[in-house]
Amino acid sequence: MSRVRIFLAGATGVIGERVAPLLRDAGHDVAGMTRSPAKAETLAALGARPVVCDVFDRGRLEAEVVSFAPEILLHLLTDLPDEPSRIAELAEANNRIRTEGTANLLSAARAASCGRVLAESVAWTLTGAGEAAAAELERSVLTAGGVVLRYGQLYGPGTYHPAGAPGPPRVHVDEAARRTVEVLGAPSGVVTIVDEAGEGDPLRRS
């Protein structure tokens, strides 16, 4: 892909912090969004222009995206606890990212005339409110002509599985980042990113 401007939401997350330098090395202009001012220096070191903004501040978010004028918006935002034992307890925060956060990012992309949006989802079946939130994310992104990235369970440094692989579907976090960059030009649809045999082509579309 030729050099493009990419707005990366979730740039300091476990996938985002790996994607940012890959985008830089590929020659792209990257704005990396974080809600934490303390992480601005980290983003600059990763090769991204730091944007300190909360995805739920819709007006500020739109202004930042419009100002950067990206050709691609990459939504890798999550809100997950450090301890996996607290995922269920704090699930509502991540559900809100998938629903309200995604809606705000899509609105900002429209305001900036950004023609491509790719957004993180999961390759396994959720239940209850989590299932509904993921379905809303996928529906809204596909309706906007975007690409849904369904990742397997992440493993490797910085993930919930740092020393060993979980059951399928799964993908090593470094491989997930590499494949994310590979599919920036994918047509609208669902891209499943997994790394184990038996899950089908790792860039399978459905």
C-alpha positions in Angstrom: 0.0 0.0 0.0 1.3 3.5 -0.9 1.9 6.0 1.9 -1.4 7.0 3.6 -2.5 8.9 6.7 -3.8 6.6 9.4 -5.7 7.5 12.6 -5.0 4.7 15.1 -7.5 4.6 18.0 -6.1 2.3 20.8 -2.5 3.0 19.9 -1.2 2.0 23.3 -3.2 -1.2 23.5 -1.6 -4.6 23.2 -2.1 -4.8 19.5 -1.9 -1.0 18.8 1.5 -0.6 20.4 2.8 -3.2 17.9 0.9 -1.9 14.9 2.1 1.7 15.3 5.8 1.1 14.6 4.9 -1.3 11.8 2.9 1.5 10.1 5.8 3.9 10.7 8.3 1.5 9.1 5.9 1.1 6.1 6.1 4.8 5.6 2.6 5.8 6.7 1.7 9.0 8.6 0.2 7.9 11.9 -1.8 9.7 14.6 -2.0 7.5 17.7 -4.9 8.1 20.1 -4.7 7.5 23.9 -6.8 8.9 26.7 -3.8 9.0 29.0 -1.5 12.1 28.8 1.2 10.0 30.4 1.4 7.8 27.3 2.0 10.6 24.8 5.8 10.1 24.9 5.3 6.4 24.4 3.3 7.1 21.2 5.9 9.5 19.9 8.6 6.8 20.4 6.4 4.4 18.5 6.4 6.7 15.6 2.9 8.2 15.9 1.7 11.7 16.4 0.2 11.6 19.9 -3.5 12.5 20.2 -4.7 12.6 23.8 -8.5 12.2 23.7 -11.3 10.2 25.2 -13.4 8.3 22.7 -16.5 9.3 24.6 -15.7 13.0 24.2 -17.5 13.1 20.8 -16.9 16.7 20.0 -13.2 16.6 20.8 -12.7 13.3 19.0 -14.3 14.6 15.8 -12.1 17.7 15.9 -9.0 15.6 16.3 -9.9 13.2 13.5 -10.9 16.1 11.2 -7.7 17.9 11.9 -5.5 15.0 11.1 -7.6 14.2 7.9 -6.8 10.4 7.8 -7.5 8.2 4.8 -7.8 5.2 7.2 -9.2 5.0 10.7 -8.1 1.9 12.6 -10.2 1.1 15.7 -8.3 -1.1 18.1 -9.8 0.3 21.2 -10.7 -1.9 24.1 -11.3 -1.3 27.8 -10.1 -4.5 29.6 -8.8 -5.0 33.1 -5.2 -6.0 33.7 -6.4 -9.0 35.6 -8.3 -11.6 33.6 -10.3 -12.6 36.7 -12.0 -9.2 36.5 -13.2 -9.4 32.9 -16.7 -10.3 33.7 -17.0 -7.8 36.6 -15.8 -4.9 34.4 -17.3 -6.1 31.1 -19.7 -3.1 30.7 -16.8 -0.7 30.1 -15.6 -2.8 27.2 -19.2 -3.1 25.9 -19.5 0.6 25.9 -16.3 0.9 23.8 -17.8 -1.4 21.3 -21.1 0.4 21.1 -20.8 4.1 21.9 -17.1 4.3 21.3 -17.5 2.7 17.8 -20.4 5.0 17.0 -18.3 8.1 17.9 -15.3 6.9 15.8 -17.6 6.2 12.8 -19.1 9.7 13.2 -15.7 11.3 13.3 -14.6 9.3 10.3 -17.6 10.6 8.3 -16.9 14.2 9.4 -13.3 13.8 8.2 -14.4 12.2 4.9 -12.3 9.2 5.9 -13.2 6.5 3.4 -11.8 3.4 5.2 -12.5 2.1 8.8 -11.2 -1.1 10.2 -12.4 -2.2 13.7 -11.4 -4.9 16.2 -13.8 -7.7 17.1 -13.4 -11.3 18.3 -13.3 -14.6 16.5 -15.1 -16.6 19.2 -18.7 -16.5 20.4 -19.5 -14.2 23.3 -22.7 -14.3 25.4 -25.2 -11.9 26.9 -24.4 -8.2 26.7 -21.0 -8.9 25.3 -22.5 -10.7 22.3 -24.9 -7.9 21.7 -22.2 -5.2 21.9 -19.9 -7.1 19.5 -22.8 -7.6 17.1 -23.6 -3.9 17.2 -19.9 -3.0 16.5 -19.8 -5.4 13.5 -23.1 -4.3 12.1 -22.3 -0.6 12.3 -18.8 -1.0 10.8 -20.1 -3.1 7.9 -23.0 -0.8 7.3 -20.5 2.0 7.0 -18.6 0.0 4.4 -15.8 -0.9 6.8 -13.8 -4.0 7.7 -14.3 -6.0 10.8 -11.2 -7.7 12.2 -12.0 -10.8 14.2 -9.0 -11.7 16.2 -8.5 -15.0 17.9 -7.5 -15.0 21.6 -4.3 -13.1 21.9 -1.2 -14.7 23.5 2.4 -13.6 23.9 4.0 -10.8 25.9 1.6 -8.3 27.4 -1.5 -10.5 26.9 -3.6 -12.6 29.3 -1.6 -15.6 28.0 2.1 -14.5 28.2 3.7 -17.8 28.5 1.5 -20.3 26.6 -1.2 -20.4 24.0 -4.9 -20.7 24.9 -7.3 -22.9 23.1 -8.5 -22.0 19.6 -9.3 -19.6 18.1 -6.0 -17.9 19.0 -3.3 -15.7 17.5 0.1 -14.6 18.7 -0.1 -10.9 19.4 2.9 -10.1 17.1 1.3 -12.0 14.3 -2.0 -10.2 14.9 -0.2 -6.9 14.5 1.6 -8.0 11.3 -1.6 -9.2 9.7 -3.5 -6.1 10.7 -1.1 -4.1 8.6 -1.4 -6.6 5.7 -5.2 -6.1 5.5 -5.4 -2.3 5.5 -6.6 -2.5 1.9 -9.1 -5.3 2.3 -12.5 -4.8 0.9 -15.5 -4.3 3.2 -16.3 -7.5 5.0 -15.1 -9.6 7.9 -11.4 -10.7 8.2 -10.7 -13.5 10.7 -7.1 -13.4 12.1 -6.1 -16.7 13.7 -2.9 -18.7 13.6 -3.7 -22.3 14.4 -4.3 -25.1 11.9 -7.9 -26.1 11.4 -9.3 -22.5 11.7 -9.1 -22.0 7.9 -7.1 -19.4 6.1 -5.7 -16.9 8.6 -7.1 -14.1 6.5 -10.4 -15.8 5.9 -13.3 -13.5 4.9 -16.9 -14.3 5.6 
